[in-house]
Amino acid sequence: GLVSGALLGVFNALLGGNATYKQVLAVNTHSGATNLLGLLFTLPLNYLRESMSSPTNLGVFAQAFLDDTNVVARFLGMIDVFIVWAVFVNAIGLAVLYKRRTAPIFWSLMGVYIGIALIYVIVTGFMSGGA
């Protein structure tokens, strides 16, 4: 609901769109189906690995050469493949809804996602005394 409201505000008020809240909510809800697929994929893997860390984040690739407490490793651990997929599906839906190109919408949403991940890594680094 909150994300849909924010997207509606940005696209309608700032970019001159005319979609309704229900339409934006439908796009946002349908993009969430990728999160369900991600859960169905990662839950058995987590059970077999006896770990709750996501096997689908980019931090998996950095485990061989970076310590878990490293800022880069923590940042890569925040970027999950299924969330990127959900952002892409959301961008496609918003592009169709607002009759705009998909790529700029995708990169804008990814910028917000990456920004939130960076802020989280920085704040948790300061709170743990590691930064």
N, C-alpha and C positions, 0 to 999 in steps of 0.2 A: 503494500500500500504506500509506504513512505517513498520508496524509490520511484514508483509510478507517478506519484504526485510531483516529485522533483523533476522527472522527465517531462511531464505534461507542462509544468511551469516553464522549463527551459525552452521547449520546442514551441509552445503556443505563445508565450509572452515575448521571448527574446527573438525567436526566429519566424514569428508570424504564422504559425500553423493553426489549424482549426479542428484538431482531433478532440474527442471527448475522453474523460477519465476512464470510462469503461473500455475504450479501444486501447489506450495505453496500458491499462491493467491487464488486458487480454494478451497483448504482446509480451509484457513482462512475465506473466504467469506461464505462458507457453515456452519461453526461453528457460524457465526453471526446470523443465523436463530433463534437460541435460544434467542438472544436479542429481536428479533421481537415478539416471543412468550411471553417473559417477559413484553414487552410493552403492549401487548394485555391483559395480566393478571393484571398488576398493574394500568393501566390507569383508568379502572372502579372503582377499589378500592380507588384510590386517589381521584376520583371525589366524591364517597360516603363518604369518611372520611374527605373531604375538607382539604386535606393535600397533600403536594408534597414530603414528605419523603417516601422513598421506604418501602413498607410493606414486601419486600422479603429479607431484609438484616438481618444479625445476631444480629444487635443492637435491633431489636424488642424484642428479648428474654431478653435483659438486662434492658429494660425500667422499670421493676418492682422494681429493686434493685439498679440501678445506675443512677446518674444524667446525663443529656444530655451533660454536659460539661466535664464529666469524660473522661480521655484518653482512657480507655478500652472501654467505650461505643462508643466513636467516632471511634475507630479502628473497633469494631464489626459492626458499621454502614457502614463502607466502604466495607465489605465483603458481596456481594450480591449472592444469590443462583443461579440466572440465569447466572451471569458471571462465577461462578464456573462450571456450566453446560457447558457453551461455551468453557471454558478452557479444560474441559474433552473431548468434541467433537473434539476440535482442536488437542489434544494429540492423540486421536484415529486416526485421519486423518494423522498426521505426522508420527505416528508409522507405519501405512500401507505404506505410501509413502517412508519412509526410511528403511523399514524392520527392525524395532527395537521394543522393548517391550514398551507398553503403560505407565505402572506405572512410570518408571523413567522420562519419558517426562512430564507426568502430574505433578509430584511433582516438577520438575524443573520449569515449567511454573507457578505453584501455588506459588513457592518460589518468583518468580519475582513479581507476583500479590500482595502477602502479603508484600513484600519489598516496593513496590510502595505505598501501603496503609499505612505502618508504616511511611515512609518518609513524606507522605502527612499530617498525623496526627501530627507528630512532628513539621513540618514546620508551619502548621496552628496554632498549640499550641503556638509556639514562637511568631508568628506574632500577635496573639490576646492577648499575655501577660499572658496566662493561664498556661504555663509550667515553 
